[in-house]
Amino acid sequence: MKMLLKKVPLFLFAIVMAFSFSLAASAAPSADQAAAASVISFQSANGSWIKVNGDGSVTADASSADQAAKFDLVPVDAQYFALKSHNNGKFASFKADGTVVANAASIGTTEKVTITYVVNTPQEKAIQAKASSNGKYISAVNGGGGKVVVNVATPSKFETFKVKNWQ
């Protein structure tokens, strides 16, 4: 009986430590975690890449995933992310009227998106992103080759993007 009593506190300590670790792992990201954001690119249904142009407009017409097509995926909290352009250093804004432009210096409501993985394997990742500003999905018009908008209520293939992770 004495042996059992000596082991019980150690066993309880192990449970408490494991539970504490799982809570810490699910908490909102720290500033250090946000600084270590993933570098990603998004490929539209027709194979073109989403990019930020010199004027901050966002289009799905890049033929390769170059600097203009790279974004930092910045965790905002447990639910939302923001996309920071490597081309101009600004955050993508998803306006309530459906326009998408990378011109924000900081993260506000219009820069937040939720991301849902529709394919998540080691070989391939594909996502759909929903803007917090209007509750609509980000879409490459006609599957790519032109504008990127945020005005679709129900996602389909034009709102699904393959993800290239650079890290």
C-alpha positions, 0 to 999 in steps of 0.5 A, a space after each residue: 500500500 505504501 508503494 502505491 501511495 508513493 506512485 500516485 502523486 507522481 502519476 498525477 503529476 504526469 497527468 497534470 503536466 501533459 494536460 498543461 502542455 496540451 493547453 499551452 499548445 492550443 493557446 493563441 500564438 505568441 509574438 515569436 510564433 507570429 514572427 516565424 510565420 510559414 512562407 506559402 504560395 497559392 495556386 488556383 484551379 487553372 494552375 496560375 499563382 496568386 500574386 500581389 502586383 506593384 499597385 497592391 492589387 491581388 490577381 491569380 495570373 502569375 506563371 510561377 511562384 516567384 517573390 510576388 506570389 509568396 506570403 507569410 501566413 501569420 497566425 492572429 489567434 486560434 481561429 484567424 490568419 493574415 497574409 503578408 505579401 513578400 512583394 510589398 510587405 503589406 497585409 492582404 485586405 479582404 473588403 466587405 464589398 468583395 475586393 482584395 488588395 494588399 495595402 494594410 500596414 497592420 492586421 485589422 478585421 479586414 485582414 483576417 481569414 479562416 483557413 480550412 484544409 480540404 486536402 491535407 496529406 504530406 504530398 499535397 495541401 489545398 485550402 479554402 479561405 473565408 474572410 472575417 470581413 464579409 463571411 465570403 470565400 476568396 475566389 480566383 475569378 474563372 479559376 485564375 488568369 485575372 482578379 481575386 475576389 472575396 464574394 462567394 458564399 459556397 466554395 467550389 473549385 475556384 475557391 480551392 487553392 493548392 498550397 506550396 509551403 516554402 519552409 
